[in-house]
């Protein structure tokens, strides 16, 4: 099937729709694209209609994230909100063997089936899998995307440490909303966001969240790992974080930066394991150390402030994974998923939920399949694997999580 190209002329006339996953991160990224001359919008439709559209347009053996992403896009096109002659869709491709590389072809097939075959689909890929003359990720955009990931992770980290303990319900969300607006406004003012501004924001955000009145109560801490979409997206995991909060738990979720570092680390590791080009390996190494330095800055600022707990440095996460799994295991979330379980336990978070799309082979191996190995070295670990798909009962999922929480409270 011949694909529809996103042309330079379309850049001025078309709205690019982007499926949601991490609201704070994605809103910042959308603002960056808008500031550089694109018109983008993050989709917010999350009703049962999204699932229904996915079921209508994607084979039911296809993994749940594909069904939701494609269903959300087609539901948006069916809404009547958009001029279908002036709209495009954007989807990510990592170059790996599952989700992010193959959905784009399923999406095009579904669009043609639904009568929207004229709508261009843009690949956001740093591996250059597909090119469109009207869409380009320049170096300034890429650097600002890193800042969006850092700030999104930062706000998420602090809000997760405040929300379960706030004395006045809503204080934490008000702080998140306030800072998201301020960051969006700041990103809208200039095409160049300076890193010195990002570090200044860190300190101001820390001070602001530290002012939120909080109780001294100790709550059960529950970590979430899993397939990237189901781990982060409320649409994909039936609002898992909100449910855990309602059950009196503190949610701990490793940041998106870890996944970015994992992808770059694999590019370096490939040369050691399989050979390959030196220049590509050196390029990945440069990006890896650049991102590590940015993560170290964040950790140091949080430690210096002294109120909140920083994330684990990725180099430590790499080391923690080594007793369990080899770094050549990189299909989907690969060794990172097992590493994040080890990382959470290292941080004192012994209660872990592995979220996975039903039938996702990599996740069944590196999550459910690794639970026994993790527990053998950490007998106190309390880990449950939860499958998500259109036919899964939310009640059954929640009951299994409640059982895990009951075991945690006993311990």
C-alpha positions as CSV (number, residue, x, y, z in Angstrom):
1,X,0.0,0.0,0.0
2,X,1.5,3.3,-1.1
3,X,1.8,5.7,1.8
4,X,0.6,9.3,1.8
5,X,3.5,11.7,2.2
6,X,3.4,14.6,4.7
7,X,4.6,17.4,2.4
8,X,6.2,20.8,3.2
9,X,2.9,22.5,2.2
10,X,1.0,20.4,4.8
11,X,3.2,21.8,7.5
12,X,1.3,25.1,7.2
13,X,-2.2,23.7,6.7
14,X,-2.5,20.4,8.7
15,X,-3.1,19.7,12.4
16,X,-0.9,16.7,13.6
17,X,-2.8,14.5,16.1
18,X,-0.6,12.6,18.6
19,X,-1.9,9.8,20.8
20,X,-1.6,10.3,24.6
21,X,0.6,8.3,27.0
22,X,2.3,10.6,29.5
23,X,0.2,13.8,29.7
24,X,2.8,16.2,31.2
25,X,5.6,15.0,28.9
26,X,3.5,14.9,25.8
27,X,2.0,18.4,26.3
28,X,5.5,19.8,26.6
29,X,6.6,18.0,23.5
30,X,3.6,19.2,21.6
31,X,4.4,22.8,22.6
32,X,8.0,22.3,21.3
33,X,6.7,21.2,17.9
34,X,4.3,24.1,17.8
35,X,7.0,26.6,18.6
36,X,9.0,25.2,15.6
37,X,6.3,25.8,13.1
38,X,4.0,22.7,13.4
39,X,0.5,22.6,14.6
40,X,0.1,19.6,16.9
41,X,-2.6,18.4,19.3
42,X,-2.4,15.7,22.0
43,X,-5.5,13.5,21.9
44,X,-7.5,13.3,25.1
45,X,-10.5,11.1,24.1
46,X,-10.4,8.1,26.5
47,X,-13.9,6.6,26.5
48,X,-15.1,3.1,25.8
49,X,-15.5,4.3,22.2
50,X,-11.7,4.3,21.8
51,X,-11.6,0.6,22.7
52,X,-14.6,-0.1,20.4
53,X,-12.9,1.6,17.4
54,X,-9.8,-0.4,18.1
55,X,-11.7,-3.7,18.2
56,X,-13.4,-2.7,14.9
57,X,-10.2,-1.8,13.1
58,X,-7.5,-4.0,14.6
59,X,-7.4,-7.8,14.7
60,X,-8.1,-8.9,18.3
61,X,-4.9,-10.9,18.4
62,X,-2.9,-7.7,18.0
63,X,-1.5,-6.3,21.3
64,X,-3.6,-4.0,23.4
65,X,-1.5,-0.8,23.1
66,X,-1.8,-1.0,19.3
67,X,-5.6,-1.4,19.6
68,X,-5.8,1.6,21.9
69,X,-3.5,3.9,19.9
70,X,-5.3,3.1,16.6
71,X,-8.7,3.2,18.3
72,X,-8.0,6.6,19.8
73,X,-6.9,8.1,16.5
74,X,-9.9,6.7,14.5
75,X,-12.3,7.8,17.3
76,X,-10.8,11.3,17.0
77,X,-11.3,11.3,13.2
78,X,-14.9,10.1,13.7
79,X,-15.7,12.9,16.2
80,X,-16.3,15.6,13.6
81,X,-13.9,17.9,15.4
82,X,-11.3,17.9,12.6
83,X,-11.2,18.9,9.0
84,X,-10.3,15.5,7.5
85,X,-8.6,17.2,4.6
86,X,-6.3,19.1,6.9
87,X,-5.2,16.5,9.5
88,X,-2.3,14.2,9.9
89,X,-1.4,11.5,12.5
90,X,1.9,11.0,14.2
91,X,3.2,7.7,15.7
92,X,6.6,6.7,17.1
93,X,8.9,4.0,15.7
94,X,11.9,2.9,17.7
95,X,13.2,0.4,15.2
96,X,12.7,-2.6,17.5
97,X,10.8,-5.8,16.8
98,X,7.5,-4.9,18.4
99,X,5.0,-2.1,19.3
100,X,6.6,1.1,18.3
101,X,8.0,-0.1,14.9
102,X,5.0,-2.0,13.6
103,X,1.9,0.0,14.6
104,X,2.3,2.4,11.8
105,X,1.5,-0.2,9.2
106,X,-1.5,-1.4,11.2
107,X,-2.7,2.2,11.5
108,X,-2.5,2.8,7.7
109,X,-4.4,-0.4,7.0
110,X,-7.1,0.6,9.5
111,X,-7.3,4.1,8.0
112,X,-7.8,2.7,4.5
113,X,-10.4,0.3,5.8
114,X,-12.3,3.1,7.5
115,X,-12.2,5.4,4.5
116,X,-9.4,7.7,5.7
117,X,-6.7,6.4,3.5
118,X,-5.9,9.9,2.3
119,X,-4.7,11.0,5.8
120,X,-0.9,11.1,6.1
121,X,0.8,9.2,8.9
122,X,4.1,10.6,10.2
123,X,6.7,8.4,11.7
124,X,8.6,9.9,14.7
125,X,11.7,7.9,14.5
126,X,15.3,8.7,15.4
127,X,16.5,5.7,13.3
128,X,15.2,7.3,10.1
129,X,12.8,4.4,9.3
130,X,10.6,6.7,7.3
131,X,11.0,10.2,6.0
132,X,8.5,12.9,5.2
133,X,9.7,16.2,3.5
134,X,7.3,18.2,5.7
135,X,8.4,16.8,9.1
136,X,11.9,17.0,10.5
137,X,13.3,16.6,14.0
138,X,16.1,19.1,14.1
139,X,18.9,19.2,16.7
140,X,17.2,22.2,18.6
141,X,13.9,20.2,18.7
142,X,15.7,17.1,19.9
143,X,17.5,18.9,22.7
144,X,14.3,20.5,23.9
145,X,12.6,17.1,23.8
146,X,15.3,15.9,26.3
147,X,14.3,18.9,28.5
148,X,10.6,18.0,28.2
149,X,11.4,14.4,29.3
150,X,13.5,15.7,32.2
151,X,10.9,18.2,33.4
152,X,8.1,15.7,32.9
153,X,9.9,13.0,34.9
154,X,10.7,15.7,37.6
155,X,7.1,16.8,38.0
156,X,5.9,13.2,38.0
157,X,8.4,12.1,40.6
158,X,7.6,14.9,43.1
159,X,3.8,14.7,42.6
160,X,3.9,10.9,43.3
161,X,5.8,11.7,46.6
162,X,3.3,14.4,47.6
163,X,-0.1,13.2,46.5
164,X,-0.6,10.3,49.0
165,X,0.3,12.5,51.9
166,X,-1.3,15.9,51.1
167,X,-3.4,17.3,54.0
168,X,-5.6,19.2,51.6
169,X,-6.8,17.0,48.7
170,X,-6.0,18.7,45.4
171,X,-2.9,20.7,46.5
172,X,-0.6,18.4,44.5
173,X,-2.6,18.5,41.3
174,X,-2.9,22.3,41.6
175,X,0.9,22.5,41.8
176,X,1.3,20.2,38.8
177,X,-1.2,22.2,36.8
178,X,0.5,25.5,37.8
179,X,3.9,24.3,36.7
180,X,2.7,22.6,33.5
181,X,1.2,25.9,32.5
182,X,4.3,27.9,33.4
183,X,6.5,25.5,31.5
184,X,4.2,25.5,28.5
185,X,4.2,29.3,28.5
186,X,8.0,29.4,28.8
187,X,8.5,26.8,26.0
188,X,6.1,28.9,23.8
189,X,8.2,32.1,24.1
190,X,11.4,30.9,22.4
191,X,12.7,28.3,20.0
192,X,15.7,27.9,22.2
193,X,15.2,26.7,25.8
194,X,18.4,27.1,27.8
195,X,19.5,24.3,30.1
196,X,20.3,26.8,32.8
197,X,16.5,27.6,32.8
198,X,15.7,23.9,33.3
199,X,18.0,23.7,36.4
200,X,16.4,26.9,37.8
201,X,13.0,25.3,37.3
202,X,14.1,22.2,39.2
203,X,14.9,24.3,42.3
204,X,11.7,26.4,42.1
205,X,9.6,23.3,41.6
206,X,11.2,21.6,44.6
207,X,10.5,24.6,46.8
208,X,6.9,24.8,45.6
209,X,6.1,21.1,46.2
210,X,7.9,21.2,49.5
211,X,5.4,23.8,50.7
212,X,2.5,21.5,50.2
213,X,1.2,20.5,53.8
214,X,1.8,16.7,54.1
215,X,1.2,14.1,56.8
216,X,4.0,12.0,58.4
217,X,2.0,8.8,57.8
218,X,4.0,5.9,56.3
219,X,2.1,4.3,53.4
220,X,2.8,1.2,51.4
221,X,4.9,2.0,48.4
222,X,4.0,0.3,45.1
223,X,6.2,0.3,42.0
224,X,4.9,0.0,38.5
225,X,6.9,-1.5,35.7
226,X,5.9,-3.0,32.4
227,X,5.4,-2.4,28.7
228,X,5.9,1.3,28.2
229,X,2.4,2.2,27.0
230,X,0.5,0.2,29.6
231,X,2.9,1.3,32.4
232,X,2.4,5.0,31.8
233,X,-1.0,5.5,30.1
234,X,-4.1,5.7,32.3
235,X,-6.1,4.6,29.2
236,X,-3.9,1.5,28.9
237,X,-3.9,0.5,32.6
238,X,-7.5,1.3,33.7
239,X,-6.2,4.3,35.7
240,X,-3.9,2.1,37.8
241,X,-2.2,5.0,39.6
242,X,-5.5,6.5,40.7
243,X,-6.7,3.1,41.9
244,X,-3.6,2.6,44.0
245,X,-4.0,6.1,45.5
246,X,-7.6,5.3,46.4
247,X,-6.3,2.1,48.2
248,X,-3.9,4.2,50.3
249,X,-0.6,3.5,48.5
250,X,2.2,5.7,47.3
251,X,3.0,5.1,43.6
252,X,6.6,4.8,42.4
253,X,7.1,4.8,38.6
254,X,10.5,4.8,36.9
255,X,10.9,7.8,34.6
256,X,10.7,8.0,30.8
257,X,14.4,9.0,30.8
258,X,15.3,5.5,31.8
259,X,13.7,4.1,28.7
260,X,15.6,6.7,26.5
261,X,18.9,5.7,28.2
262,X,18.0,2.0,27.7
263,X,17.5,2.6,23.9
264,X,20.8,4.4,23.6
265,X,22.7,1.9,25.8
266,X,21.5,-0.9,23.5
267,X,23.0,1.0,20.5
268,X,26.4,0.9,22.3
269,X,26.0,-2.7,23.5
270,X,25.2,-3.9,20.0
271,X,28.8,-3.3,18.9
272,X,30.2,-5.3,21.8
273,X,27.8,-8.2,21.3
274,X,27.4,-8.3,17.5
275,X,29.9,-6.0,15.9
276,X,28.8,-3.2,13.7
277,X,29.8,0.3,12.8
278,X,32.2,2.2,15.1
279,X,30.8,5.6,14.3
280,X,27.2,4.6,15.2
281,X,28.5,3.1,18.5
282,X,30.5,6.3,19.3
283,X,27.4,8.4,18.5
284,X,25.3,6.4,20.9
285,X,28.0,6.7,23.5
286,X,28.1,10.5,23.2
287,X,24.3,10.7,23.6
288,X,24.4,8.2,26.5
289,X,26.9,10.2,28.5
290,X,25.0,13.5,27.7
291,X,21.8,12.0,29.1
292,X,23.6,10.5,32.1
293,X,25.0,13.9,32.9
294,X,21.6,15.5,32.8
295,X,20.2,12.8,35.0
296,X,23.0,13.3,37.5
297,X,22.3,17.0,37.6
298,X,18.7,16.3,38.5
299,X,19.6,13.8,41.2
300,X,22.2,16.1,42.7
301,X,19.7,19.0,42.9
302,X,17.1,16.8,44.6
303,X,19.7,15.5,47.1
304,X,20.9,19.1,47.8
305,X,17.4,20.2,48.4
306,X,16.9,17.4,50.9
307,X,13.1,17.0,51.0
308,X,12.4,14.5,48.3
309,X,13.9,11.1,47.2
310,X,15.8,11.2,43.9
311,X,15.6,8.5,41.2
312,X,18.3,5.9,40.9
313,X,21.1,6.8,38.5
314,X,20.8,4.7,35.3
315,X,24.4,3.4,35.6
316,X,23.4,1.8,38.9
317,X,20.3,0.4,37.3
318,X,22.5,-1.2,34.6
319,X,24.6,-2.8,37.3
320,X,21.6,-4.0,39.3
321,X,20.3,-5.9,36.2
322,X,23.4,-8.0,35.7
323,X,22.7,-10.8,38.2
324,X,19.4,-11.5,36.5
325,X,19.5,-10.9,32.8
326,X,21.9,-10.2,29.9
327,X,21.9,-6.9,28.0
328,X,21.4,-8.6,24.7
329,X,17.8,-9.2,25.7
330,X,16.3,-6.1,24.2
331,X,13.0,-7.0,22.4
332,X,10.4,-4.4,23.6
333,X,11.4,-3.2,27.1
334,X,13.9,-6.0,27.3
335,X,16.3,-6.2,30.2
336,X,15.2,-2.8,31.4
337,X,11.9,-4.2,32.7
338,X,13.8,-6.7,34.9
339,X,16.3,-4.0,35.8
340,X,13.5,-1.7,37.0
341,X,12.2,-4.4,39.3
342,X,15.7,-4.7,40.8
343,X,16.0,-0.9,40.9
344,X,12.7,-0.5,42.8
345,X,13.8,-3.2,45.4
346,X,17.1,-1.4,45.7
347,X,15.1,1.8,46.6
348,X,13.2,-0.1,49.2
349,X,10.0,-0.6,47.1
350,X,9.4,-4.3,47.5
351,X,5.8,-4.2,46.2
352,X,5.7,-4.2,42.4
353,X,3.0,-4.5,39.7
354,X,4.2,-5.7,36.3
355,X,1.7,-4.3,33.7
356,X,1.6,-6.1,30.4
357,X,-0.6,-6.4,27.4
358,X,-2.1,-9.9,27.3
359,X,-0.2,-12.2,25.0
360,X,2.9,-9.9,24.8
361,X,5.6,-12.5,24.5
362,X,8.6,-10.2,25.4
363,X,6.8,-9.0,28.5
364,X,5.8,-12.5,29.6
365,X,9.4,-13.5,29.5
366,X,11.1,-10.5,31.0
367,X,8.4,-9.6,33.5
368,X,6.3,-12.6,34.6
369,X,9.1,-15.0,33.6
370,X,11.7,-13.2,35.7
371,X,9.6,-12.8,38.9
372,X,10.8,-16.1,40.3
373,X,14.5,-15.2,39.7
374,X,14.0,-11.8,41.4
375,X,12.2,-13.3,44.4
376,X,15.0,-15.9,44.9
377,X,17.4,-13.1,45.5
378,X,14.9,-10.9,47.3
379,X,12.5,-13.1,49.3
380,X,10.7,-10.1,50.7
381,X,9.6,-9.0,47.2
382,X,5.8,-8.9,46.7
383,X,5.3,-8.9,42.9
384,X,2.2,-9.4,40.8
385,X,1.8,-9.5,37.0
386,X,-1.4,-7.9,35.6
387,X,-2.6,-8.5,32.1
388,X,-4.5,-5.8,30.2
389,X,-6.6,-6.4,27.1
390,X,-10.1,-5.4,25.8
391,X,-11.7,-8.5,27.4
392,X,-10.0,-8.2,30.8
393,X,-12.2,-7.4,33.7
394,X,-11.2,-4.3,35.7
395,X,-12.7,-5.9,38.8
396,X,-10.5,-9.0,38.4
397,X,-7.4,-6.8,37.9
398,X,-8.2,-4.7,41.0
399,X,-8.9,-7.8,43.1
400,X,-5.5,-9.2,42.3
401,X,-3.9,-5.8,43.2
402,X,-5.9,-5.7,46.4
403,X,-4.6,-9.1,47.4
404,X,-1.0,-7.9,46.7
405,X,-1.7,-4.8,48.8
406,X,-3.1,-7.0,51.6
407,X,0.1,-9.0,51.6
408,X,2.2,-5.8,51.7
409,X,0.3,-4.5,54.7
410,X,0.8,-7.8,56.5
411,X,4.5,-7.6,55.9
